[in-house]
Amino acid sequence: MTRGERFRLRLVFGALAVVPLFLCGWFAWIQVLQNGDLKRPDGIRVALSADAATVQHRRTERLPGARGTIRDRHGAILAMDCDAFEVRAEVSTPKKVRRDCADTRAWLRSLARSLADALVRDQGLADRAAARSAHFERLEERLTVAFCIDQLPATGAAPESLPWRREILVDRGVSVLSVIEALEELDRDTDSVLLHMQHDHARVYPERQVTYGLVGYVEDQPLRSEAGKLLGFEVRATAGLEAVQALLPGAGGEREFLVDAKSKRFYTGIGNAPESPSTVEATIDLELQKTASRELERQAMAVSENAARRPLWGAMVLIEVETGDVLAAASWHRDSKHPKGAAFTPYQSLYEPGSIVKPLLFAYAHQHGGLDWERSFDCSSSGADHHLSVPEVGGRVVRDDHACGVLSSHGILVNSSNIGAVKVGSLLTRDDWAGYLDVYGLRRSLCLPMPNERQGHVASKGWLPGIKEPAFKKWTGSSYSIGYEHQVNALQMARAYLTMLSGCRRELRLLRAVTVAGTRVEQPVQRGPQEFSSDTVTLVRSALGDVISDDEGATGRHLVAAFRKDGTELVGLLAGKTGTAKSRTVIKGKGTVEVRNASFVGFMPAAAPRYLAVCVLQRDDSARFYGGSYAAPPAARLLLEAMRLEERRRLGQGPQVSATPGSSGRGLLAAETAQAGRR
Amino acid sequence: MKWVLCGITFALSVALAVGTASYRAGNTRLRMQIEREYRSIEARRIEVRRLSLAAAEQATPERLCDRLRDVLRASVATAPKEPAPWQ
């Protein structure tokens, strides 16, 4: 090797040696002289360690737990959480558009348009143009607020103080594949926009129209600090079964991934899955719920066919006698604009029950008040209004609907004589009446797992300590005998009848079982102490069977005739009691008005009841409005449907669809279903 | 000779460094691809859930009955009228 060659080799290797020397020097500068951390332009100091480097490109994705599923007694879904994405956009305005405010505006408008286009990529949308326009307006407004566009001058460079990077919410509940793909394409093609697709859930209610009040709903409610500062939003259920605590989402999961400098994602694993959602099995039978809603609506609409005013509200419930399960609870309102703002009438609308309390009174009087069932009561009245000054209650004037002669307890119930009922009620002392209200739970909460119950109550005046026994009997006792001076909701009346028919204190059940973390806990059927002997129950039941008969004076004879015309024989199959009450109530915007309550309580089969139905309709005018004519038909049809469905299920057949098209439960575009806004 | 060995060693270490870097780059590229696949599967899983629920909603007896009524109404409207006896 010549000297020149040796020199060149040394030069090359010497130059190569400069690289490690430079690296050593650089590391010494960073690690020793910078003292272990590095100050970033935003003032945050970053530790110079391998961990810090890893953390910088590691991201964690939250996988929120789903809210529980609500199912009916046969497993049909009433409410469930569906997986979806919450899409957020991290928008950075490019430098070149920041040079001119007009360009900035135009760029942000174009971005809003692109995002709106992506959001309506769903081919199934019913009105894509309207949806696009709505998305565009919403997104443009969000971008305007985020980038303070209102504060920008018309032209010229944007002020330095204005933000150039902001995050906005693009949309929630995104679950359609074509939309997700369009958004991802936009994310890939646009450098200045980074879309974050965060896991989320959208609550869907497959049979929304018929389950609104019963299942309830969830709302995003603001979460504020003690100082009133908005911290965020939380999902809260304020109505219906949604308020059941077991439905709260379980612990969420997490998934880690890595990102590069351009925020591109790299896979590291599937992470921890969130806890599986709980399941709440309601006692509701969806098919019967549909029937109840349809029949109640049909009846309420039919009232107006005879040029009469439609009812103010209606409620109908169906109970399984053996278990106390609420099989259906339908609610109807005349004036509500949206079911969300309307009361769930079976649970939240109170009314004076009228004559439907008479069987309850007679059962109690026979068991505890010494009523001899064979004893005859003179129920003769006088005048065109069939009135009588009843001496047993200090001469209070009581009116009947029609003339009744001498009647036994059985006859009083069949004819629904007010005079007879007041005479029977006079057998009870004040303490007996307290026991009556207690046994039937007319002052007690239903204890159902739903908030905002309007609990029935009694007029307090009669129970003041200064009121003497004769005065109590004359006014309060006689009013109670015919279903006045106390208010109940439809479910409370159903519970009272359930107690009477079972002979022991009963409670209604709305939840059958709750499954949390794979463990199923059944809710027990509640039966209290024995209150009525089987003789008492049989006597009252037999009288109620004769109410639905052809007998002259039987209040259910018109119902029998109407069903017979349609080919259905109700005699011997249905038992029940009609009720018509006139009272006053306060209506928002109208003050105190006179209302008529038409009600009916029926059970089927009459001899050994398996189903119990209560129907109430309230109308705000003074025209006659009989329970037998208006409230009984839908209840009878519901009971017949329950029997029919039971038989079909026993034979392994599915529910049968009515040949008459209606609206309840049949909407193709029901809001809040998985198909909301879609064709 | 020793300089040649030094050169070869250096070349080997450079080749090793480049190989490692390219291997890691390939790994990263695959991870990115897997992540894309994972997200795409997630989107499809969500779509399947949505579609199955939508199908269940659309297949209730009432809705099927409504659809049938619509079809029958449409077929009645388009059916040719029966010829009158004189035709």
Chai-1 contact restraints between the chains, C-beta under 6 A:
chainA,res_idxA,chainB,res_idxB,connection_type,confidence,min_distance_angstrom,max_distance_angstrom,comment,restraint_id
A,L9,B,W3,contact,1.0,0.0,6.0,A-B,restraint_1
A,C82,B,R49,contact,1.0,0.0,6.0,A-B,restraint_2
A,D83,B,I46,contact,1.0,0.0,6.0,A-B,restraint_3
A,D83,B,R49,contact,1.0,0.0,6.0,A-B,restraint_4
A,S175,B,I46,contact,1.0,0.0,6.0,A-B,restraint_5
A,S175,B,R50,contact,1.0,0.0,6.0,A-B,restraint_6
A,L177,B,A43,contact,1.0,0.0,6.0,A-B,restraint_7
A,L177,B,E47,contact,1.0,0.0,6.0,A-B,restraint_8
A,I180,B,A43,contact,1.0,0.0,6.0,A-B,restraint_9
A,P206,B,E57,contact,1.0,0.0,6.0,A-B,restraint_10
A,R265,B,E35,contact,1.0,0.0,6.0,A-B,restraint_11
A,F266,B,R31,contact,1.0,0.0,6.0,A-B,restraint_12
A,F266,B,M32,contact,1.0,0.0,6.0,A-B,restraint_13
A,F266,B,E35,contact,1.0,0.0,6.0,A-B,restraint_14
A,Y267,B,R31,contact,1.0,0.0,6.0,A-B,restraint_15
A,Y267,B,I34,contact,1.0,0.0,6.0,A-B,restraint_16
A,Y267,B,E35,contact,1.0,0.0,6.0,A-B,restraint_17
A,Y267,B,Y38,contact,1.0,0.0,6.0,A-B,restraint_18
A,P655,B,P61,contact,1.0,0.0,6.0,A-B,restraint_19
A,V657,B,P61,contact,1.0,0.0,6.0,A-B,restraint_20
A,V657,B,E62,contact,1.0,0.0,6.0,A-B,restraint_21
A,V657,B,C65,contact,1.0,0.0,6.0,A-B,restraint_22
A,G665,B,E62,contact,1.0,0.0,6.0,A-B,restraint_23
A,R666,B,E62,contact,1.0,0.0,6.0,A-B,restraint_24
A,T673,B,E57,contact,1.0,0.0,6.0,A-B,restraint_25
A,A674,B,R50,contact,1.0,0.0,6.0,A-B,restraint_26
A,A674,B,L53,contact,1.0,0.0,6.0,A-B,restraint_27
A,A674,B,A54,contact,1.0,0.0,6.0,A-B,restraint_28
A,A674,B,E57,contact,1.0,0.0,6.0,A-B,restraint_29
A,Q675,B,A54,contact,1.0,0.0,6.0,A-B,restraint_30
A,Q675,B,E57,contact,1.0,0.0,6.0,A-B,restraint_31
